[in-house]
Amino acid sequence: MPTAPHPQNTDELYQALQENDRRPYGRTRTVTAEELVDAAELFAEPVPLVHALLELQEAYTYGSEPRKSPVVFARLLTLFDEQPDVFDDRLRHMLFWRFKWVSNALRALPEIPLASLRQWLTEMRDRYEKAGLGLQPYYGQAYQLAAHVGEDATLAYELWAGRTRTPLSDCEACEICERALYHLTAGDDERALRAWEPVLAGKESCQEEPARSLSYALLPLLRTGGTDRARELHLAGYRGCRRNPSMSGEVGRHLEFCALTGNEARGLELLAENRNLFDEVESPLDQLDFLTGVEVLLRRVESLGHGELPAAGYAGRTWTVAGLHGEVRGRADDLAARFDARNGTTAHSDRRRARLDRAPLLDSLELTLRTRGLDEVAPVAVPAAVPESLPELILRARALDEQGHPDAEACWARLRTLVVARDYTHPDDPAVGPLAQLRADLLDDEASRARRKDEFAAAAALHEEAAGLYDDAGAPGNAALARACALLATAEAPAPGADGAEAKAAALAAAHASMVRLHEETPGLAPYQEARLLRLRATALGLRLQASGSEEHVAPVLAEVDLLHTFATRHDIAGQISGALVLRVSTYAISGDLPAAVAEADAIVDRLKAHGPAWHLPHTLGLRGRLKLGVRDAQAAYADLTEGLRLAADWPADAVDTSRLHGDLAEVCMHLGRPDEALRHLTRSAEVDLRHGSRTDAFCAYSNAAQLSLDLGRVEDCIALLDSLLAEPDVAAGELDDRLVAQLRLIRARALHAGDDLKAATVEYVALAAESAGWDDDPGSHAMIAAQTAVLLGESGEFDRARAAMDQAIAAHTLAPRYEQLSNALRELARLQAQQQGTDGLADARVFLADAGRIADEARAAEFEAQGRSLDSALAYEHGRVNAYVGAYEDALAALGKALALLGEPGPEDDRAGEWAECVRLAGAVEGIYLERPAPALTRLDAAVSRLTALGHTEEAEPLISLAARLRDEE
C-alpha cells in the first residue's frame, strides 16, 4: 500500500523527496523512497531519477540495510557512465562520496568475499584517479578494511593518516573517531581521548557523530579516572542513538557500560527500550556489535544470580535473562565465526572475547536520578519473623494490632497466605475464636491498607464486610469498630463539584454523629476498643476542620481529643495517648496557631523518647519538622526530618511514610539552598511511592525532580529521567493520568530545547499542542503550550506554522487569559522574524507586536500585574529591537525612548535596573553606531553609568561601560 499520494509531475516528485528527507531514518522513510524511485522512472527524465536513487541509497545506508545500498549505487554509477552530463558538480560530488558508503556496506556483509572487497577498493581508486580526485578517501577505506580484518592495520593507518584531506574525505568528526580508535586498539586510552576531545567537546559533529565516539569513549574515560565525564557522555550519547537501527552497535556499547558500572538494572531498562533492534538491524556487522554488548549485560546479570528476571528480546516469545543470554550467545558466536572465516583471521572472535571477559570497572556509579538495583527490578521479599504455631500466630497478630504495632502487618500477611490455602484447617481453640473472626480480622487489615492508599470506597466496603463477619463470630466490639471505620472512609471520599469542601465537611460531621451513637449503643467495649473508637471520633472532626478551615470547628476537635487523652491515660494505652497529642498538634496547626503546635510537638517528642511507642517517633519528628519549617526554622526542620528518616529504618517499610519525609526534606533543602540534596530526596520519595504502588504520587514527585534538575542546568539528567518514566508500561499503555503524562512530556520538551535539540523539542511541542487543543476543561494550559510551540517553530524559521500555533494560543487565551505568557511569546516571535528575515519579515513581525499590544491592553483593563517585566515597557523595547533589525533606526530610537519613559529611573533596590540598563544600551548602540551620532550616545551612556554605579548596580552598568569604550575608540 503506498505511503503517500503518487507524484503527478517532477515538481511534486521533488516536493515529496524533500518531505521524505525530513522523516527519521527507518522503515517508513525507506518504503517511501522506494515508491518515489518507481515514480521517478515513469517521467523518463534522468535527473529526477538520480535524485530519487540518491535518496533511496541514503535511506538504506542509515536504515541499516547494507545489502540494498550497493545495488542502488550500481544503478547510479551506470547512469553516470552513460550520461555524465546529467550529473552537475553537486551530484558528481555526491556520487564519488558514496563510493565510501558502498565500501562500508560490503564490509558489513560476511558473505561478500575478501577479494571482492579489495576489488571494490581498486575500482574506487581507479575512478578517483581518472576523475583527478585526491586519494586520501581511498586510503581511508583501505585502512578501515585492514582494521576490520585485523592485518597490516599500522601500515594502512600511516598511509591514510599522513595524507592531506580532500573535499571527499570523511568529515573531521568521523576521521577523529578513526584516529582515536586506532590508539584505543593499541591500548593507549589517554592518547585516544586526546584525539577524541574535539568531538567529545561538541566542536565537531555529523550525522553519526558525536554519538559514535561517545559510545567508544565511555570505558577509556572510566579507566583513566574520568568517571563524572563518562556519566555525562553516557546520558548524552545514549539519547543520540537509542532505538536507531543504524546505531545498534552504539546502543550495545551503552549496555556494556551499564553492565560494567553496577547499573545492570538500567541496562535491562535500556534493552527493553531498544527491543526493536533485535529485528530491525539488517547489517550483520552491526548485529554482532549490538549482540555482544547485550551479552555482556545479560552475562553480568546472570552471574549476579538474576537469570530468572524477564528480559526484552526477539519478538514472538517471552524471555528470561538466562534464556535470552543463550540465544544471543549462539547468534553472536555464529556471526563472529562467519566474519573470521571470510577474513581469514580470528580478529572478530578475539575482540568479542575481550569484551565478554572484561571485569566490572566500578562497583557502582549513579548514572541517573532514578538509580535502581536488580533487587528492585524483582524485589525479593524477606519474611519477617513470625510465630510458627498457628494459634500463637493469630493471637500474636491480634495483640500487636491492639497496640498499633508495625509488626502486626507481617503476621497478617502470613495468616492471609495460610488461610487461602486449600489444606487450611482452623484451630479448634476458644482463645483463637472461630474462622469467621479471623476472616474478619484479615478483611479489616485489608481495608486499613486500602484507606492508606486513599481508596476510600473499597475500604468502606471491606470494613462493612468485616463487621458482618464479626457479628457472626460474636465479637460486637470489633464489629462496632469496623462500622466506625466504614463511616469514616465513606465520609473521606472526595466530594465532586465546586462546593466539595463544604459537602465533605458535612459528611464528616454526620459520620461523627453516627460514631457517637454507635459508641453509646455498644456496651462492653474493651479499653483498647473504646480508645480506638474515641480516636476515630476525634479524627472525623479533625478532618472536618481540615476541609472547612472554620474557626468554629476547632473547639469540638479539641474537646474530643481531651476525651481520648483522658481515657487513654487512665488505661495507660500509650499509642492512643500519643495519637491524641498528635491530633491536638494538628488542630493547632490547621487553626493557624503554629507556636502552640510547635510547643505541643516538642512535648510529644520528649514523651515518646521517654515512654514510647518508639514507632511513633519518625512520624512525629516529621510533623514537628514541617511545623518548624512553617515558623521559618529550616535548620531545625532539617534536623527533625533527617532524624525521622534515620529512625524509620528501624521499622517495616510500610510502618512510616518515608515518602512524605523525603518530600518534606526536599522542600527544606531548597529553603537551605541545597538544591542537589533536594533533588536526591525528591527521587527517593518517588521510589518509595513506586514500591508501595502509589504510581500517581510517584510520577508527581518525579515530575518535580525533573523540573528541579532542569532548573539546575542538569539537562541530560532531566531527559534521562523522563525518558525512563515515559517508557514505563502503564505510561505507554495510556493507563496513567493523561495530564500528568503531558506534564512530563512538557518538561522533557523544555529540556530538549535547553539542550539545543531544537528539532526534537519542536516535534514534542507540536504534538502536545495538538493534544492539549482537546482539553476543553483547561484552555489556559493549551494557550501556554501552543504559545511555546509557536516560539520554537519561529526559532526553526517556520513562521507560517508559528502563526497558526499562535492563533490557537490566542483563541484559548480568550477563554482562560494567560496575559504574560502570550505577550512574551508574541514579542519573541516578532524578534525572531525580524532577525531572520529582515525587511521581508517586518510586516508579519509588526502583526505579532500588534497582537502583543492588544494583550497588554487587556491585561491593563483586567488590572493584571505581571510577575516579570511590565508588558507595556517590554513591548516598547521589542518595537525598538525589531526596528533596529530591519534598519529603521530612528523608529527604533523612538520606541526605546518610550520604553525608558515607561520604566522610569531605577532606584537602589529596583529589580528593573537590568531592564532599564538594557534599554539604554540598545539606544546607545542604535544612536552611536548605526545612526553615527556618538556624542549624544556617549552622553546617554555616561549618565546611565553614573546613575547605576551610584545606586550600587555595578553589574548592570558593565555592558554600558563596554559600549561607551567602543564608541570612544571609534571616534
N, C-alpha and C positions, 0 to 999 in steps of 0.2 A: 504494500500500500504506500503510495507516495507520501512523503512527509510535508510537502509544500506544493502550491499550485505550479503547474508546468510553465516555464517561461515561454512567452509567445514571440519574443524577439531578443536581439542581443542586448538591448538596454535592460530588459527585465532579467536577462541572464546575469549581467554584471551586478545588478542590484541584489539578486539572490546570492551571488558569490560573496558580496560584501556582508550581507546579513549572516551567512553561514560562518564567515570569518570571525564574527563576534561571538559565536557559540563556543562553549568549552569543548575541549577535545573529548571525544567519546563516541559511542555508537550512533547517536542522533546526528552529529556533525558528519561522521563518515558516510552514513547512508545517504544523507542529503547531497554530499559531494559526489557520490556515485551517480545519483539521479541527475545532477547538473552536468556531468560528463556526457550522459546519454542525451540530454537536451542539447548540449553544445554540438554534438555530432550531427544533429538534424539541420543546423544552419549552414553547413558546408563552408564555413569560414575558419581558417586555421588559427587566427589569433584568439578568438573566444575559446576554442578547444584547448589551446596551450594554457590559458588562464585556468580553465576548469581542471585540466590534468595536474597542474601545479597545486591547486587547492586539494585535490584528491590525494596526491602524494604526501602533502603535509598532514592531512587527516590520518593517513595510515601510519606515518612516522611517529606522530605524537599520540596516536591512539594505540600504540604498541601492537602493530600488525606488520612486522618486518617482512613477512613472506610476500606481501602485496606491493610494497613500496618499489622494489626493483622492476616489477612488471610495468608499473605506470611510467617509471623513468625510461624504460626501454622505448615506450611509445614517444615520449618527449624527444629522446635522442634521435629517433628515426625522423621525426618531423624536422628537427634541426638539420640533420644531414640532407634531407630532401628539399627543405625550404628555409635556408639560413636567414634570408632577408625578412622572414616573419618575426624573427627574434630581434627586438631593439636592444639597446645596451642593458636595460634593466632585466629583460627576460633572459638575455645571454648570461648575465651575471648570476641570475638565479639558477640557470641550468648548470653552470660549472660548479656552483656552490654545492649542488645536490649530488655530485659525484661522491662527496663525503657521506651523505645520508645513505647511499647505496652500500658503501663500504661498511658502515656501522650495521646495516640491516643484514648483510651477508654474513658478517662475523657472528651475529647473534643466532645463526641457524646451524646446528651441528651437522645437518645433512648436506650442507654445501662443502665440497672437498677443499682442503687447504690449497691445492693447486689452483682451484677456481678463484679463491680469494686473491692469491698472488697475481693471477691473470688479470683480474679486475683492476688491481693497483697498476699493473703495467698499462692497461687501457687508459686509466686516468692520467698517468704520466705522459703517455703519447699524445693524448688530446690536449693537455695543458701546454706541452711544448709546441705543438702545431699551432695553437692559438696565441702563442707568445706570452704565456702566463708564467709567473714565478712558481717554483716547485715546492715552496715551503709547505703548502697544504698537503701535497703528496707525501712528503717525508713525515708529516704529522700522522697521516693514516698508516704509513709503514711502521712507525713507532707503536701506534696503538695495536696493530696486529702482532708485533713482536711481544709486547707486554701481555697480550691476551694468550698467546701461545706459550710464553714463558721461556723464550730462547732469544739470545742476542739483543736483549732489550737495551743494554747500556749503549752499545754502538748505535742502535737505531735512535735512541734518545739524543745522543750527541749530534747525529746528522740532522735531526729536526731542530733541537733547541738552539743550535748555533746559527740558524739561518734567520735572515731578516723577514719580518712579517710582510704579507702582501694583502691586497684588498679581499682575497678569497681565503685568507687564513681564518681559522676559528676565532671567535670573539676573544677578547682579553680574558674574560672570566673563565671561559672553558679552557684556554691554554694554561692559565694559572692553576686550575684544578689538575690538569695532566702533569704539570711540573711537580706539584705538591704530592700527587700520588706516587710519582717516581721516587721521591725522597722517602715517602712513607713506606713503600715496599722495601727500600733499602734499610729500614729500621731507624731512620733519623726523624723522630717526631718533631723536634724543635725546628729543624730546617723546613720540614713540611708546613708547619704552622706559620713560619715567617713568610713562606711563599704564598700561603693562602690569605694572608692578612688583608689585602685589598678587597677580596671577595667577602671575607667574614665581617669586615667593617662596613660593607654595603657600598663600597666605592665602585665596584664592577659587578654587573649583573646581565642576565639574558633570559631566554625562555626557560632554561634548565637551572640557571644559577641565580641566587646562591644556594637553592635547596640541595643540589647535588653535593657541593662542597661541605655544607653544614653537616650533612649526614656522615661524611667521611671524617670530619674533624672532631667528632664528639669523643671518641676513645683516645686519640692523641692528647686532647685537652685534659682529660682525666689523668692520663699517665704523666703529664707534666705539671700537674697541680692546678690546672685552670678549671676547678670544679664549678665555680659560680658561672663562668662564661659558658661552660658546656651545658649547664642547666638552661641558661638563657637561649642558646642556639638550638637546643632541642625543641623548646617551645615554638620558636620562630620557624625553624626548619620543618618540623613535622606539619605545621599548618600549611606549608607551601607544597607538600607532596601527598597529603592524605587522600585516599580513595582514587588516586590518579594512576591508571594502568601503566602509563609510560614512565612512572617514577616508583614502581613497585620495589625496586632494589633499595631506593632511599627509605621507603617505609620499613623494609626489612632491617635496615641498619638502626632505625629508631627503636624497633622492637628489641634488637640486640642490646642497645644502650640501656633500655629499661631493665632487661634481664640482668645486666652486669652492675646495676646500681641499687639493687634492693627494691626495685619498683615493678616486681613481677605482676602485681595486680593491675597497675596501669598498663603494662604490656598486654595483658589479656583484654583490657578495655579497648586499646587501640587496635588489637587484632580483630575484635568484633566490628569496629568501625570500618575496617578495611576488608571485610569478608568478600566483597565483590572482586578483589584482586585474585582470589583463587580461580575464578572462572573467566575473568576478562583480560588477563595478560596472555597475549599470543606469542610473545618473544621468549624462546627457551632460555636465553641468557638472563633476561630479567626474571624469569620464573626461578632459575637457580639462585640468583641473588636474594630474591624475596623469601623463598622457602628455607634457605639456610638461616636467615635472620629469624624466621618463625621457629625453626627447630632449636636455635639457641634458647629462645624464650621457653618453649614447651619442655625442653630438656631440663632447664633450670627449675621450672615449676614442679615437674615430676620428681626431681631429686629432693625437693623440699617436702615431699610426702603429700602432694596435692594432685596426683594423677587423676583422681575421680572428678575434679572440677569440670564444669561444662566449658567448652571452647568453641569458638566460631570457626568453621572450616568449609570444606567443599559442600556445595548445595546438594540436597537430596537425602540427607540423613543428619542425625544428631550426633555430635562428637563430644567425647571427653578429652582432657588434655593427653592422657596416655594413648587413647585411640588415634587422635589426630597426629600425635608425635610419630607413631609408627607409620602412618600413611605418608606424612611429609618426608620422613627419613628415606623411605623407599623411592619416592619420586625424585628427590634431590640427588640421591646417590646415582640413580639412573642417568639423570641429566649430566652430572659431573663426568660420569664414565663416557657418555657419548661425546662430550666436548674433548676429553682427553684422547679418545680414540681418533677423532678427526684430526687433532693437532699433533698426535704422536708424542705427547708429553703427559706428565701427571700434575700439571700446574693447577687445574681446577679442583681436583680431589685434594691436593695439598692445601690450597687456600681454604677450602671448605673445612678440612680437618682442623686447621689452625683456628678458625673462628669457633668451631664447636668445642675445642679443648681449652679455650680461654677462660681463666678463672675470673670470678667477680672482682671488679676493681674497687668497689666500695660496698660496705655492708648496707648502708642506707644513704639516700640522697633525696631530700624533699624536692621533687620536681614540680609539683603543682600545689595549689591551695587545697586540693582535695586528695590528700595523701591517704591511701588505704593499703592495708596488708592483705595477704591471701586469706588469712583467717576472717577478715571482714567480708571478703567475697562470698565465702561459705562459712559463716561463724560456727565454731564448734561449741556446743552447749556444755558447760561444766556443771554437772549436777551438784546442787548444794547438799550438805549432809542432812539427812532426814532420818527419823527412826525407821528401823527395819520392820518392827511389829506393826501390823495394820491397825489394831485398836490404839496402840500408842501413837501412831502417826495421826489418826483422826483427832485424838484428844489434844495432841501437841498443836495441831493446826488451829483448833478452836481456842486454846489457851493463848497462843500468840496473837490470834485475831482479836481477842478481847482487849489485849494491850495495844493493838495497832502496831505490832512489831513487824518490821520488814521481812523477817524470815518466814512469816506465815505464808507468803506467796509461794515459796519453794515447796512447802508441804501441800498446799492446794494443787499445785501443778502436778506433783507426784500422784496425789489422790485422783486427779482428773484422768490421768493415764490408766490407773488401776481400774477405776470404775467402768470405763468404756470397754475394757477387755471382755471377751466372751466368757472367759472362765472366772469372772469375778464372783466371789462369794462374800456377802456382807457378814461381819462378825455378829454372833449372837451374844451380845454383851449389853446389859442395861446401861452401863456407863456411856456407851457409844451411841445408843439410840437406834431407831430404825433407818433403813436405807433412804426413806423419803427425806429425813432430816439432813443426811449427808448430801443428797442431790440438791436440796435447797441451799445448803452451805456453798456448794460449788456454783450454783446459779447466782447467788448473791455476790460471790467474789468476781464472777464474770461481769456482772452488772456494774460493780465498782470500777473495774478496768475500763468498761465502755464509757462511763461517766468521765473518767480522767481524760479520755480522748475526745470529749465533747460530743459523744454520740448519745444524746440525751433520750431520744425516743427508744432506742434499743435498750438503754439502761433501765428506763421506766418499765418496759415490758418484762425484762428479766427479773427485776425486783418484785413485780406483781406475781410472776410465776413462782418465784421463791416463797413469797408469802403464803400462797396456796398450799405448797408442799409443807411449809412449817405448820400450818393449821392441821394438815393431815397427820403430821408427826406429833401433835400435841405440844407444840412449842409456841405459845401465844406471844411471849415477849419478843422472840425473834421475828415472828410474823408482823408484829407491830412495827419493829424497826425497819423491816423490808418495805412495808407500805409507806412509812415516812420517807424512806429514800426514794421510792417511786414518786411520791408527791413532789419532792424537791427536784428530781430530774425532769419531771413534766413541766414544772414552772420555769426551769432554766432554759428550756428550748427557746431559741431566738424567735421573737415575735415580728412578723412581717409588717411593712407599712411605715409611714412617717412617724406614727405615734408608738412605735415598737417599744421604746424605753418605758413609756407610761403603762402600756399593756403588760410588759414583763413585771414591772413593779407591782401591779395589781395581782398578777398571777402568783407572785411570791408571797404577797400578803395573804391571799386565800390559802396557799399551801401552809403557811404558818398557822393560820386559824385551824385548819384541818389537823395539823400535827398536835396542837394543844388539845383538841377534842380526843384524838387518838390516845394521847398520853393519859388523859383523865379517864378514858374508858377501858384502859388496860391495867388491871391491878396485878400485883405480884411481880413487878419487874425487878430483875436483879440490879444491883447498883451500877454495874458496867453498862447495862441496857438503858437504864434511866439516864445515866450521864450522856450516853450517845444520843438519846432522843433529845435531851436538852441542847446538845451541841448542834443537832440538825435544826432545831427551832431557832437558835441564835444565828446559824448560818443563813437560813432563809431570810431573816430580817437584815442581816449584813449585806446579802446580795440585793435586797430591795433598796437599801441605801445606795449601793453602788450604781444601780440602774437609774434611780431617781435623782440622786445628789441633793435631796431635800433635807434641809436642816431639821425639820420636824421628825424625820425618821431616825435621827441619831440616838435620842434618848431611849426608844424602845429596844434598840440593839444593845445598848449598854446595860439595860435592865435584864435582858435575857442572859447576857454574858455574866452578870453578877450572880444570877441564879445558878448557872452552870459552875462558876468558880466556887461558890459556896458549897454546892453539893459535892463536887469532885474533891474539894479539900477535906470535907467531913469524912468521905470514904477513902481518902488517900489514893485517888486514881490519877497517877502522875501525868499520863498522856492527856487527859481531859483538863487538868489544871493548866498545862502548857497550851492546850488548844484554846481555852478561854482567854488566856493572856494575849495570845496572838490575835484573836478576834478583836480584843479591845484595842490593840495597836492599830490594826487595820481600820477600825472605826474612826479613831482619832485622825489617821492619815487621810481617809476619804473626806472627813469633815473639814480638812484643811489645817488641823492643829498639829503641825509637824513637830514642834518642840515636845509636846506631850507624848506623841508617838515615839519619838526617839528615846525619851526618858523611860517609857514603859518597855521599849525593846531592850534597853540596857539592863533593866531589871530581869527580863526573861532570860537573856543570855547568861547572866550571873546565876540565876536559879537552875537553868539547865546544866551548867557546868558543875554545879554542886549536887543536884538531886536527879538529874535526868528528866525524861528519857534522852539518851545520847543521840538517838537517831533524829530527834527534832532539831538538833543544833544546826546542821547545814542549812535547812530551810530558814530558820530564824536568823541566822547570820546573813543570809541572802536578803531577807526582809529588812534587817537593820541597815545593810549596805545600801539598799535602794532609798531608804529614808535619809541616810547620811548624804547621799547624792542630792536628794531633794533640798537639804539645808546647805548645799554647796560645800560640803566637806568631802571632796572627791578622794583625797588620800585615805581618809578613814573608811570610806566606802570600798576602796580597793582592798584594804586590809581585810575587811569583813568578808567580802565576796571570795577573795583568794583562800581565806581560812575555811569558808564554807565548802569550796571545791575540794580542798585537801581532806576535810572530814568526810565528805560524801564518798570518797574512795573506800571507806571502811564498811560500806553498806551495799546491798544488792543494787544493780543498775537502775531498777525501777523505783527504788525507795526515795530517791531525791531527784528533783527536777534540775539536773545538771545543765540541760539545755538553757533553762532560764538563767542559771548562774553565769554561764559563758556569755549569753547575750547581754546581761547586765554589766559584766566585766568589760565587754566590748565598748559599751556606752561610757563607762567610767574611764577607760583608757583614752578615749577620744577627748574627754574633758582634761585629762592629764597630759595631753599632747603626745600620746604613744600610739599613733595610728597603725603601725605594723603589728603591735601586740593586739590591738583591737581586731585587726584582720584575722589573726590566729584564733581568737575567741569566737568570732562570727562563724568561721568554718567548723570549729569544734561544736558549736551549738547546732549547726545544721547536721553534722554527722550523728549527734545523739538523737536528734529528731528522726533521722532516717532509720536508725537502728530500732527505734520504738514504733516505726510505722507511721509517723506523723509527716507525711511527704509534703503536704502543703506548707506546713511550718518550716520544714527543712529547705524547701525551694525559696521561700521568702527570705530566710537567713542567708542562703547562698546568693540571692539577688543583691542583698545589702553588701555582702562580701565582694561581689563582682564590681559593684559601683564604687566601693571604697578603694579596691585595687586600681580601678581606672583613675580615680581622683589622685591616687598616689603616684600615677605615672607608670604603674606596673601593667602595661598594656598586654603583653603576651601572657602574663599570669591570668589576667581577666578573661582573655579569649579562650585560653586552655580550659579554665574552669567552666565557662559557659558551653563550650563545645562538648565537654564531658556530660554536663547536665542535659543538654538538648539531645544527646544520643541515648538517654535513658529510655527503656522500652515503653513505659507509660506515657512519656512525653511524645515519642514518635507515634504512638498509637492514638494520640489525642485524648488521653484519659485524664490528664492534669488540667486544671483550670486554664482556659484559653487566654485569659487576660494576664495571668501570671507568666505563662509561656511567652506571650507577646512582650512583657516587660523584660524578660531575659534576652529575647532576641533584639530588643531595642538597645539594651546596654551593649550587647555584642556589636551591633551596627556602629554605635558610637566608638567602641574600642577599635574596630577595624578602621574607622575614619582617623582616629588618633594615631593609629599605627601606619598611616599613609597608604592603606589599601583602599583607595577611593572606589575602585570598581566593585569589589566585594561589598563594601559598605553601602554603595548606591543600590545594588541589587537587593540587599536586605531591607533597606528603607522603602524601596518601591513596593516590595511585597507586603510590608507592614502597612503602608498607606492604603493599599488596595483592601487589605483585610480589615483595617480599622474603619473603613468607609461604611461597613455594615454595623458598626456599634451605635445603634440608634439611642441607646441609653447613656452614651458617653461621647457626644460630639466634640467636647473640648480636647480629649486625647487625640482624636482624629485630626483636629485642627493643628495641634503641635507636631504630630508625626508627619502630616502632609507638608507642613511648612519646612521642617528639617529635610524632608525628601527633596523639596524644591531647591534648597540651597545646595545639596550635593549634586543634583542634576546640573545646576548652574556651574558648579566647580568643574564638572565634566564637559562644559560647553554645550549642553543640551538645553538651550533656553526655551524652545517650544514646549518640551515636556515639563520644564521647570514652571513655566507659566500655567500650564494645565494643573499641575500639582498645587500651585499657589492659589489658584481659583477654588480648588476643593477646600483648601485650608480656610479661605475667606468665607466660603459658604458655611462651613461648620462653625466658624467663629461667630457668625450671626446668631447661632443657637446657644453657644456657650463661649462667651468672649474670652480671648487669650491675647489681650492687647499687646503686652510686652513681647511675647514670643513671635507674634506675627509681624510686629513693627521691626524687630531685629532681623527677621528673615527677609522681609521686603527690602530693607536698606542694604543688606548683604548682597541680594540678587542684583540690585541696581549697581552696586560697586563692581561685582563680578562682570556684568555685561559691559559696562563702560570700559573696564580694564582690558577685557579680552577682545572686544570688538571695536573700541574707539568710537569714532563718529557714527559708524554703521549701527551701533547698538544704542546710541544716545536716546532715540525716541522711546524704545522699549524700556530703557533704564529709567527714564522720567515717568513712565507709566507706573513702574514699581514704586518710585518715590511718591507719586500722587496717591497711590493706594496706602502707603505708609502715612501720608498726611491725613487721609480720612480716618485711619485707625487712631492717630494721635488726637484728632478732634473728638472722636467717640469716647476715648479714654478720659479726655478733659471733661466732657459733658457728664460722664459717669463718676467723676471725682476719683478716678483711679490713680493710685500712686505707684509708680514703677519701683521695683526693688533695686534696679541698676541705674543706668543713665536716664535722664529725663528724655521722654520720647521726642519732645519738640527740639531740644538742643541737639540731640543725636541726629535728628532728621536734617536740621540746618547744616551740621557738619558734613553729612553724607552728600547733600547738594553740592557743597564745596568740593568734596573729593571727586564726585562724578564729573563735574565741570572741569576740574583740573585734568582728569584722564583724557578728556576729549579736546583739550586746548582752549577751552573757554575761560581764560584765566581771570578776566575782570568779574565775570559772573561767579567764579569760584571764590574770589576775594570777598565779594559782597555777601555771599552765603556764609562764609566763615566769620565775617563781622557780625552777622545776625546770631550765629551760634554763640559767639563770645558775649554778646549783649544778653542773651537768654541765660547764660551761665552766671554772669556777674563775676566780680572779682573774688578770688578764693580767699578763705580765711585760714587761720593757723591749724584748725582741726578739720578742715574741709576735705571730705573724701572726693570732691570733684576737682581737686587740684591737678590730678593727672589728665583728666579730660580737657580742662582749660589749657594746660600746657601744650597738649597735642594740637588743639585748635590754633594756638599761637604759632607753633612750629610750622604747621602746614601753611598758614597765612604768610609766614615769613619766607617759606620756600617759594610759594607762588609769586609773591611780590619781588623778592630779591633775585631769584634765579630765572623764573620763566618770564616775568614782566620786566626784568632787568632794571629794577629800581632798588638797589641795595641800601641806599641811605635810609629811606623810611622803614625798610625791613629791619635794618640793624637797630633803629630807634625802638621799634616794636619789641624786638627780641631782648635788647638790653634792659628795657623797662620791666619786661616779664621776668627776666633772670633775677633782677634786683628784688622784685616783689617775692618771688618764690623763695629765694635764699633767706630773705628777712623773716619769712614765715616758717622756716625750717624745712621746706620742701626741696631739699638739695638734690634728691634723686630725680625728681620731676624736672629740675632745671637743667640736667646734664645734656639732653638732646638739643636744647635751645643754645647752650654754650657751644656745642659742636657745630651747629649750623651757623652761628654768628662767626665763629673762627673761619669756617669755609668761605663765607661771604667776604670777610676781610682779606683772606688770601687771594681771592679772585679780583679784588679791586685794583 
